[in-house]
Amino acid sequence: MAKGGWSGKPTDFALEVEDDTMVLFRELCEQASRGVIYRAPIDTSRFLANNNFSVNTPDETFDENKRDPSRSITLADARRAMAALKPGDSFHIVNTTPYGTALEGGHSAQAPAGIYGVTFNSIKEHSGS
């Protein structure tokens, strides 16, 4: 222990660390969400709109008629899920569009390298991991 001891309560320090951790976690969730949203092909916007964002439990729903050519609804959905995050939570981004695997494999001129893998690698590179 340093001379003089703590200038504040250890519990205050723990809360500060928790707050800082949540800020970083939300930033990473934002990067991941924006990555899949802005890398998703927008031809019909069905794949894009069926990116599901949830806390603690994956949302594996699919809506054949869902569209979002502006990307704004999907981004708002992601941010709504992020706003609900608490310490210890997990953040899920899931897309069960039937042709999603083909898109991830590069079968789109708009996303020739895929969507999810490219986003993950970009975040990993950005964070220095």
C-alpha positions in Angstrom: 0.0 0.0 0.0 1.3 3.5 -0.8 2.2 5.9 2.0 -0.8 7.8 3.2 -3.3 5.1 2.1 -6.3 5.6 -0.2 -7.5 9.2 -0.8 -11.0 7.7 -1.5 -12.9 4.6 -0.7 -11.9 1.5 -2.6 -15.5 0.9 -3.5 -15.5 4.3 -5.3 -12.5 3.1 -7.3 -14.2 -0.2 -8.1 -17.3 1.7 -9.4 -15.1 4.0 -11.5 -13.4 1.0 -13.1 -16.8 -0.6 -13.7 -18.0 2.6 -15.4 -14.9 2.8 -17.6 -15.3 -0.8 -18.6 -18.9 -0.3 -19.6 -17.9 2.7 -21.7 -15.3 0.6 -23.5 -17.7 -2.3 -23.9 -20.4 0.0 -25.4 -17.8 1.5 -27.8 -16.8 -2.0 -29.0 -20.5 -2.9 -29.4 -21.0 0.3 -31.4 -18.1 -0.5 -33.7 -19.3 -4.1 -34.2 -22.9 -2.9 -34.9 -21.8 -0.2 -37.3 -19.4 -2.7 -39.0 -22.1 -5.2 -39.8 -24.7 -2.6 -40.7 -22.4 -0.6 -43.1 -20.8 -3.7 -44.6 -24.1 -5.4 -45.3 -25.2 -5.4 -48.9 -28.1 -3.1 -49.5 -29.6 -4.5 -52.7 -32.9 -5.5 -51.1 -31.8 -4.5 -47.6 -33.4 -7.6 -46.2 -30.1 -9.0 -44.9 -29.2 -5.7 -43.4 -32.5 -5.2 -41.7 -32.4 -8.7 -40.2 -29.3 -8.0 -38.1 -30.7 -8.6 -34.6 -29.1 -7.0 -31.6 -29.8 -8.3 -28.1 -28.5 -8.5 -24.6 -27.6 -11.9 -23.0 -29.8 -14.0 -25.3 -29.3 -14.2 -29.1 -32.3 -13.1 -31.1 -32.6 -15.6 -34.0 -35.8 -14.2 -35.5 -36.0 -13.6 -39.3 -38.6 -11.5 -41.0 -38.9 -12.0 -44.8 -40.5 -8.6 -45.3 -38.2 -6.5 -43.1 -36.2 -3.8 -45.0 -34.1 -0.8 -44.0 -32.5 0.9 -47.1 -31.5 3.9 -45.0 -29.8 1.7 -42.3 -31.2 4.1 -39.7 -33.8 1.7 -38.2 -31.2 -1.1 -37.8 -28.7 1.2 -36.2 -31.4 2.5 -33.8 -32.2 -1.1 -32.9 -28.5 -1.8 -32.1 -28.3 1.3 -30.0 -31.5 0.4 -28.1 -29.9 -2.9 -27.2 -26.6 -1.3 -26.2 -28.5 1.2 -23.9 -29.8 -1.8 -21.9 -26.3 -3.2 -21.2 -25.3 -3.7 -17.6 -22.0 -5.0 -16.1 -21.7 -8.7 -16.8 -24.0 -8.7 -19.8 -23.2 -10.1 -23.2 -24.1 -8.4 -26.5 -25.3 -10.4 -29.5 -25.5 -9.6 -33.2 -27.2 -12.4 -35.1 -28.5 -12.7 -38.6 -30.4 -15.8 -39.7 -31.2 -14.6 -43.2 -31.2 -17.9 -45.2 -28.6 -16.6 -47.7 -26.4 -15.0 -45.0 -23.8 -17.7 -45.1 -23.3 -17.1 -48.9 -23.0 -13.4 -48.2 -20.4 -14.0 -45.5 -18.6 -16.3 -48.0 -18.2 -13.3 -50.4 -21.0 -14.0 -52.8 -21.9 -10.4 -53.1 -20.2 -7.7 -55.2 -21.1 -5.3 -52.4 -19.4 -7.4 -49.7 -16.8 -9.5 -51.5 -14.9 -10.2 -48.3 -18.0 -10.9 -46.2 -19.5 -8.9 -43.4 -19.1 -10.4 -39.9 -15.5 -11.7 -40.2 -14.3 -8.4 -41.8 -15.9 -6.5 -38.9 -14.4 -8.7 -36.3 -10.9 -8.4 -37.8 -11.3 -4.6 -38.1 -12.2 -4.3 -34.4 -9.4 -6.7 -33.5 -6.9 -4.6 -35.5 -8.2 -1.3 -34.1 -7.9 -2.6 -30.5 -4.4 -3.9 -31.0 -5.2 -7.5 -30.3 
